[in-house]
């Protein structure tokens, strides 16, 4: 039978919150600045460069937002798994009393 240490899962969540969340929060304010830059590029550079920038920045924005959603879902899943494992252990222990 596999052994899961719920505290290890909770430690993973804490690590994600401590290490990843600040980097995501740091990246989010950059998005409006990139969008403003898109508008300025339209008139100041060659259209192919402006198009490349718009595509790349759009991709980056989606990646940042997608990563944030993924980490939130991962944190939720890890927390729920730890709780479920503890609940299952408690129920199994009760059945042997």
C-alpha positions in Angstrom: 0.0 0.0 0.0 1.4 3.4 -0.9 2.3 5.7 2.0 1.5 9.4 1.8 2.7 11.8 4.3 0.0 14.6 4.4 2.5 17.0 5.9 4.9 16.5 2.9 2.0 17.5 0.6 1.3 20.6 2.7 5.0 21.5 2.7 4.9 21.4 -1.1 2.0 23.8 -1.1 3.9 26.1 1.3 6.9 25.9 -1.0 4.8 26.8 -4.0 3.2 29.7 -2.1 6.6 30.9 -0.8 8.7 30.5 -4.0 6.4 30.7 -7.0 3.6 33.0 -5.9 5.9 36.1 -5.4 7.3 35.6 -8.9 3.9 35.4 -10.4 2.8 38.5 -8.5 5.9 40.3 -9.7 5.1 39.3 -13.4 1.5 40.4 -13.4 2.0 44.2 -13.3 4.2 43.9 -16.3 1.2 42.9 -18.5 -0.3 46.3 -18.8 3.1 47.8 -19.6 3.5 45.3 -22.5 0.1 46.1 -23.9 1.0 49.9 -23.8 4.2 49.0 -25.7 2.1 47.2 -28.3 0.3 50.4 -29.2 3.5 52.5 -29.4 5.2 49.9 -31.6 2.5 50.1 -34.2 3.7 53.5 -35.4 7.4 53.4 -34.6 8.8 50.2 -36.1 8.5 48.0 -39.1 5.1 46.2 -39.2 6.8 42.7 -39.1 8.6 43.6 -35.9 5.5 45.0 -34.3 3.5 41.9 -35.3 6.2 39.6 -33.9 6.2 41.6 -30.6 2.4 41.4 -30.4 2.4 37.7 -30.9 5.2 37.1 -28.5 3.8 39.3 -25.8 0.3 37.7 -26.2 1.8 34.3 -25.8 3.8 35.4 -22.7 0.6 36.9 -21.2 -1.3 33.7 -21.7 1.6 31.7 -20.3 1.8 33.8 -17.1 -2.0 33.6 -16.6 -2.0 29.9 -17.4 0.8 29.2 -15.0 -1.0 31.1 -12.2 -4.1 29.1 -12.7 -2.1 25.8 -12.8 -0.3 26.6 -9.6 -3.6 27.5 -7.9 -5.2 24.2 -9.1 -2.1 22.3 -7.9 -2.2 23.9 -4.5 -5.9 23.0 -4.2 -5.4 19.4 -5.3 -2.4 18.9 -2.9 -4.3 20.3 0.0 -7.4 18.2 -0.7 -5.3 15.1 -1.2 -3.6 15.6 2.1 -7.0 16.1 3.8 -8.5 13.0 2.1 -5.5 10.9 3.1 -5.9 11.9 6.7 -9.6 11.3 6.6 -9.1 7.8 5.1 -6.4 7.0 7.7 -8.8 8.1 10.4 -11.7 6.0 9.0 -9.4 3.0 8.6 -8.2 3.3 12.2 -11.8 3.6 13.4 -12.8 0.4 11.6 -10.2 -1.6 13.6 -11.5 -0.4 17.0 
